[in-house]
Amino acid sequence: MRVLFLWCAAVLTQEDPLSKDIDEAIKRLASDKYTTSQDARTELIELGAPAVPALVKALQGERKKVVDLAKAREDLKKAELAKNADEIKKAKEEVDRLMKEPARPPQFRHMLCEILGAIRNPGKDGEALNVLTEALQDQDEYGTSVASAAAAALAWVGDRSAAPALLKALQDKRIDTDKPLKYECIRALGIFRHVEAVETLRKALEDKKTTAIDAQDEYAHTIAAAAAGALGRIRSKDAIEDLGKLLADPTTDPYSQHSLSWHAAVALERITGTSKGSLVGDEKDDREPTKPTEVRKTIDAWNAWYTTEFKNQKNAADTKKKVDEIAEAIKKYRADMKKLPASGNLVELQSAPPNTPDWKGPYYPPKDSKVDPKDPFKDAWGRPLLYKTPGIGTAGTDLDFDLFSWGADGRVWGGGVNADIYNHANWIPVLQQRNREKFDEAIKAIQQFKADQQRLPKILSELVTKPADAKKWEKPYLGVAKYDAVADAIQRFRADQERLPAALQDLKVKPPYAKKWDKPYIEDLNDAFDLPWMYKLSPDGKSYELSSNGIPRDAFGSVYAYTLTKDDFELVSYGADLAPGGTGIDEDLTNKPAPPKEEKKDEKKDEKKDGQK
């Protein structure tokens, strides 16, 4: 009985084999023999989560030895500088004491970090995360720094709570002396989709150096490529412009063997959620080096998108913001000056006009603005903003002025990125009404032409320029008011000078033959299409012909689409966007509206009714 009791006690106090194996494996991990060390590494990874507490303890102990020795040496250095004998003695004793049991070589801490990462377990109360976070400060190296191994391990563990510490490490001014650490932090922040890292990652796009330890390192990572990947994972729209600038960059990332332009395209595909072709495969074909591969075509398509569509969209947004800011500055100017700046004179917002004691500017640009003070009144395309007062449809409002840009194409009206950008929307109903009136006028002109000439006009210019086969022609069918104004000026000139003008310019500038001249007979010598009238004096000087060289246009300056059928015609105005379709200001006008869509018969419903009958 006594023997049995002793045997049971021995069994109960026997050391747990798992704990024993973990401790022994950690000891072997520090072996100088590569095989022994690697076998221990493999075993600890296989043991998994149960090994985490011991690994954490080992890494903490090693880190404490390193930190304590560094502090003791720093204290000794300070004592020596102060020439304090007592402090020097005390510090030396502390250094000697710590050196009796020094930390193992950096290789040991490096491997502990790697193993914790491979196990991918944060440990009880996040103990593994905590010790790895502390190790982000460990600059000692074994090929790469212990800090870089800790950053990689945090990514493998996959706990997003580590992201702030990784971002802090990435923002440290010493980061550029440790490219592998920089790479691992960037990679981890991308894996964690850490939005707060975006600004730092955008700056990292400028770093085209690699993690190469030496010239033989063929699998190094380019920092900019890693940053592009991280920004793509985060889906950062703020980084689109930065990534767009890399789309023409041929710098090759050694690890992926792809250019930075490829990495930027992959990131943009993720951010925008759109594809412009395949990005799988090689960028070059050695067999046909001059022929672009499908991947290269896709990258070029992204570059074309960036340089046109994206830039124009961004320019439109930036211009709208600037227009609104200047509009507010104009309001402040008016509040002080009790008037608006004169049309086309935005410079009064920046510099005081003469004799204006109430001027309290500059009103624009603001002092802390990034706007170029030498030329602040341009849109994002580099063209001057247009300013008019009074504005279109703004009478009686606090926006009695127009401040606008003509958009990407630099031409009036247009749609999409080519649309005009205003400080208000009051012009929209005014222009819609004006376009409707002009359209109706053109329809009536065509109908009157048909009644007079017994045919429809072959081309719309026949409404303003007398055709050779005209049966009846008194004046243009369009732009009559302008025609009548010039015709009236000619008749008044004839009454005063007893002759017809030799040229239309004689109505505006006194000719040498004038007998009587008080003032010009007319100021505007252009037709309804802002083109000079065509004036032809008969050989005997007793009669004249006045005609327009214009082409009928809508209120947006676009030529009407005019189609002839056998006995009828169709006239279309495509609205402000100058393109088919659209609503609101972009709505098309036509004298031949589309027939209503036929309702589809519900056959099942009909069958049911028939069945009921």
Number of C-alpha atoms within 10 A of each C-alpha: 5 6 7 9 9 11 10 11 10 11 9 10 8 9 10 9 9 12 13 10 16 21 17 13 21 21 14 18 26 22 14 9 10 11 12 14 19 17 13 22 20 14 17 27 18 14 14 15 16 16 25 25 15 14 22 21 14 19 24 19 14 19 21 13 18 18 13 15 20 13 15 19 15 14 19 22 15 15 19 15 10 11 11 12 11 9 16 19 14 14 22 17 14 18 21 13 12 16 12 8 9 14 18 13 13 22 18 22 31 24 21 27 27 24 23 30 25 19 21 21 22 20 19 11 8 13 16 26 25 17 20 30 22 15 23 22 15 21 16 16 16 15 11 20 23 28 29 27 28 32 32 25 26 34 25 18 19 19 15 15 12 21 26 15 18 25 21 12 20 23 16 10 8 11 15 14 10 16 23 27 27 28 27 26 31 31 24 24 30 26 19 19 20 19 16 13 22 23 13 14 26 22 13 20 23 14 15 15 15 22 21 17 14 8 7 8 13 13 14 20 24 26 26 28 31 25 31 31 24 26 34 26 22 23 22 20 15 13 22 20 16 16 26 23 15 23 24 16 14 12 17 18 24 17 15 14 15 18 21 26 26 30 27 30 29 22 27 29 18 17 19 13 9 9 15 15 15 14 20 11 12 14 20 16 12 9 7 9 10 9 12 15 18 17 20 20 17 21 25 19 16 25 21 14 15 20 14 12 14 18 18 21 17 14 19 25 15 14 22 21 15 22 25 17 16 22 22 16 20 22 19 18 23 15 13 14 15 11 11 20 21 14 15 14 12 21 17 19 21 18 14 16 12 7 7 9 10 12 20 14 17 16 22 24 22 15 10 6 9 9 15 10 13 8 11 18 23 17 24 21 18 10 14 16 21 19 21 17 17 16 18 19 19 18 13 8 10 9 21 19 25 24 24 23 29 23 28 25 15 14 13 15 23 24 18 13 22 22 22 22 24 23 21 20 13 18 16 16 14 15 18 18 13 15 22 17 14 17 23 14 15 22 17 14 20 21 16 15 21 13 12 14 15 12 14 22 19 12 12 22 17 23 25 24 20 20 14 7 7 13 10 12 13 6 19 22 21 25 20 14 12 18 23 13 15 23 14 14 19 20 16 15 22 14 11 13 15 13 16 22 21 16 13 21 14 19 23 16 14 16 14 7 11 14 10 11 13 6 11 14 20 18 13 13 18 15 23 20 17 12 13 16 20 15 15 15 16 12 8 7 12 10 11 16 11 18 18 26 16 20 19 23 19 21 20 19 17 19 16 21 13 15 13 13 8 6 7 9 16 15 18 19 27 23 29 30 23 22 14 13 12 15 10 11 20 22 18 19 20 18 13 10 10 7 6 6 6 6 6 6 8 8 9 9 10 11 11 10 10 9 8 7 6
